[in-house]
Amino acid sequence: MQKIYDSPAAALDGVLHDGMLIAAGGFGLCGIPELLLQAIKEAGTKDLTFASNNAGVDDFGIGILLHTRQVKKMISSYVGENAEFMRQYLSGELELEFNPQGTLAERMRAGGCGIPGFYTKTGVGTVIAEGKDHKDFDGETYILERGIVADLSIVKAWKADDTGNLVFRKTARNFNPPAAMCGRICIAEVEEIVPRGSLDPDCIHLPGIYVHRIVQGTHEKRIEQRTVRKKETA
C-alpha cells in the first residue's frame, strides 16, 4: 500500500470531517505536527476535539486552530503557555477535560492496544476523579479511566521508511508514539524518508502497522522558553 503523500493537504484528503476527535503528538513546541495542523486550519474543519498534552502557543501548534475557533474541546494536561487557550476556557468558550500527563499518555496507549479502560490511583480525591468509577484494590482506591480511540492521529517524526516505520529524535518522541497508536487513521509528517531496510530494526520507535499515511516537509524548530545568563561585565 502506498503511504507517501506529496503534501499535508493531500495526506488529509478524505479524512477530515466536522466534529471529529484528533489525537496530536507533541509536548509544548517539541515534536508537534505543525504542517498537518496548518493544513487542518486551511481546510476549515470545525467543532474539533483534540487529545493533546497542551495546545502549543498562541501562534503555533494547535493554538492556530483556537484563534480560528475550529476547536470545540481539548483533552489536555496543561494550558499555561497559551493565553488564548486560557482565555477561551475561563470564558466558557472552550470545553476542557483535564488529564494528568501520565494518564493521558496511557489512555492513548490503551486505546491503541484495544484496552477499553484501566484503573489508576492518579487523581483520586481530586476534581479529576469526579463522576468516575471508583474501585478498591488491596486497600487502595483507584479510578477508572477510559482508553482513547481517535478518528485521526497526527504526529511528527524524524525519519520514516516507505512502510511507515518511524524514528523520533530525542525528546521530540514525547506523546507521539501513543498518539499515533490510538488513531483509526494515523498520518505522520517527517523530516526525512529513507529507503526501506535502511532503518535498524532495534532503533524503530513505532512500527509501520500503526501509520497509514506519511508526508515529508520542512519544519520550524522553535525554542519555547529561552533562558540565558546575563553577560558578565569585565
C-alpha positions in Angstrom: 0.0 0.0 0.0 1.3 3.4 -1.0 1.7 5.5 2.2 3.7 8.5 0.9 1.8 11.7 0.0 3.0 14.8 -1.7 1.6 17.4 0.7 -0.1 17.7 4.1 -3.4 18.6 2.3 -3.1 15.5 0.1 -2.4 13.3 3.2 -5.6 14.7 4.9 -7.8 14.4 1.8 -10.9 12.4 2.6 -10.1 12.1 6.2 -11.3 15.3 7.8 -14.9 16.0 9.0 -16.5 18.4 11.4 -16.8 17.2 15.0 -14.0 14.6 14.8 -11.7 13.6 17.6 -8.0 14.1 16.8 -5.0 12.8 18.8 -2.0 15.0 18.3 1.6 14.3 19.3 4.0 16.8 20.8 4.9 18.4 24.1 4.9 22.2 24.2 6.5 23.1 20.8 8.6 20.0 20.7 7.6 17.3 18.2 4.4 18.9 17.1 2.8 18.1 13.7 2.9 21.7 12.6 2.4 21.1 8.9 -0.7 18.9 9.4 -2.1 21.4 11.9 -1.7 24.2 9.3 -3.4 22.1 6.7 -6.4 21.4 9.0 -6.6 25.2 9.6 -6.7 25.8 5.8 -9.3 23.1 5.4 -11.6 24.9 7.8 -12.7 21.7 9.6 -14.6 22.8 12.8 -16.0 21.6 16.1 -12.9 19.6 16.7 -11.9 17.8 19.8 -8.1 17.4 20.4 -6.4 15.0 22.7 -3.1 16.6 23.2 -0.8 17.4 26.2 -1.3 21.1 25.5 -2.2 23.5 22.7 1.2 24.9 21.7 1.3 28.7 21.9 -0.9 31.4 20.5 0.5 31.4 17.0 1.9 27.9 16.7 0.7 24.4 17.0 -3.0 23.8 18.0 -3.0 27.4 19.0 -3.6 28.5 15.4 -6.9 26.5 15.4 -8.0 28.1 18.7 -7.7 31.5 17.0 -9.9 30.4 14.2 -12.4 28.9 16.6 -12.1 25.4 15.0 -11.6 23.6 18.3 -14.6 22.8 20.5 -12.9 20.8 23.2 -9.4 20.0 24.5 -8.4 16.8 26.4 -5.2 18.1 27.9 -2.8 18.2 30.8 -1.5 21.8 30.6 -2.9 25.2 29.5 -0.4 27.6 30.9 1.7 28.6 27.8 -1.3 29.6 25.6 -3.0 32.8 26.6 -5.9 32.2 24.1 -6.4 28.7 25.4 -6.7 30.1 29.0 -9.0 32.9 27.8 -11.4 30.6 26.0 -11.5 28.1 28.8 -12.1 30.7 31.5 -14.8 32.5 29.5 -16.6 29.2 28.8 -16.0 29.2 25.1 -13.9 26.0 25.1 -14.6 22.7 26.8 -11.7 21.2 28.7 -11.2 17.7 30.1 -8.1 17.8 32.4 -5.9 14.7 32.4 -2.7 14.1 34.3 0.1 13.7 31.7 0.8 10.1 32.5 -2.9 9.3 32.5 -3.4 10.9 29.1 -0.4 9.0 27.6 -1.8 5.8 29.0 -5.3 6.5 27.7 -3.9 6.9 24.2 -1.7 3.8 24.5 -4.6 1.7 25.9 -6.8 2.8 23.0 -4.2 1.7 20.6 -3.8 -1.7 22.3 -7.5 -2.4 22.3 -7.8 -1.8 26.1 -11.2 -0.1 26.8 -10.2 1.2 30.3 -7.8 0.9 33.2 -7.7 1.8 36.9 -5.2 4.3 38.3 -4.6 6.0 41.6 -3.6 9.2 39.9 -6.3 11.9 40.6 -8.1 10.1 43.4 -9.6 12.6 45.8 -9.4 15.5 43.3 -11.7 17.0 40.6 -10.1 14.6 38.2 -12.0 11.7 39.9 -15.4 13.4 39.8 -18.0 11.3 38.1 -15.6 8.3 37.5 -16.0 4.8 38.7 -14.0 4.1 42.0 -12.8 0.7 43.0 -10.6 -0.6 45.8 -7.7 -3.0 45.2 -5.7 -4.2 48.2 -7.0 -1.5 50.4 -6.2 1.4 47.9 -8.8 3.3 45.9 -8.4 3.7 42.2 -10.4 5.4 39.5 -11.4 4.1 36.1 -10.0 5.9 33.0 -11.2 5.1 29.5 -8.9 4.4 26.6 -8.9 7.0 23.8 -9.7 5.9 20.3 -9.4 8.9 17.9 -10.8 9.4 14.5 -7.4 10.6 13.4 -3.9 10.8 14.8 -1.4 13.4 13.6 2.2 13.0 14.7 5.7 14.3 13.8 8.8 12.0 13.5 12.4 12.4 12.5 12.7 9.6 9.9 10.4 7.1 8.2 10.7 4.5 5.6 8.0 3.9 2.9 6.2 1.3 5.1 5.7 3.8 7.9 8.3 2.7 10.4 9.1 5.8 12.5 12.1 7.0 14.4 11.7 10.0 16.7 14.6 12.3 17.7 15.4 12.6 21.4 12.6 14.4 23.4 10.6 15.0 20.3 9.3 11.4 20.8 7.2 12.5 23.8 3.5 11.9 23.2 3.9 10.9 19.6 4.0 7.1 19.8 0.9 6.7 22.0 -0.9 9.4 20.0 -0.1 7.5 16.8 -1.3 4.2 18.2 -4.8 5.4 19.2 -6.0 6.8 15.8 -8.2 4.8 13.4 -6.1 6.6 10.8 -2.6 7.9 11.6 -0.8 10.5 9.5 2.9 11.2 10.2 4.8 14.2 9.0 8.6 13.5 8.9 11.8 15.3 8.2 13.3 12.5 6.1 12.0 9.5 4.2 14.7 6.8 3.9 14.8 3.6 1.8 13.1 0.5 3.0 15.5 -1.6 5.0 17.9 1.2 6.0 16.5 1.7 9.5 18.0 -0.5 12.2 15.0 -2.6 13.4 16.2 -2.2 17.0 16.0 1.6 16.6 12.5 1.9 15.3 10.3 3.6 17.9 6.9 2.9 16.2 6.2 0.1 13.7 4.6 1.0 10.4 1.5 -1.1 11.2 0.2 2.0 13.1 1.0 4.5 10.3 -1.3 4.9 7.3 0.0 8.0 5.6 3.3 9.8 5.5 4.3 13.3 4.3 7.7 14.8 4.3 8.3 18.5 4.9 10.5 21.3 6.2 9.9 22.1 9.9 10.4 25.2 12.0 12.2 24.4 15.2 11.3 27.0 17.8 12.5 27.3 21.4 9.6 27.6 23.7 11.4 29.2 26.7 14.8 30.8 26.1 16.8 31.3 29.3 20.2 32.9 29.1 22.8 34.0 31.6 23.4 37.8 31.8 26.7 38.8 30.3 29.3 39.5 33.0 30.9 42.9 32.9 34.7 43.0 32.6 
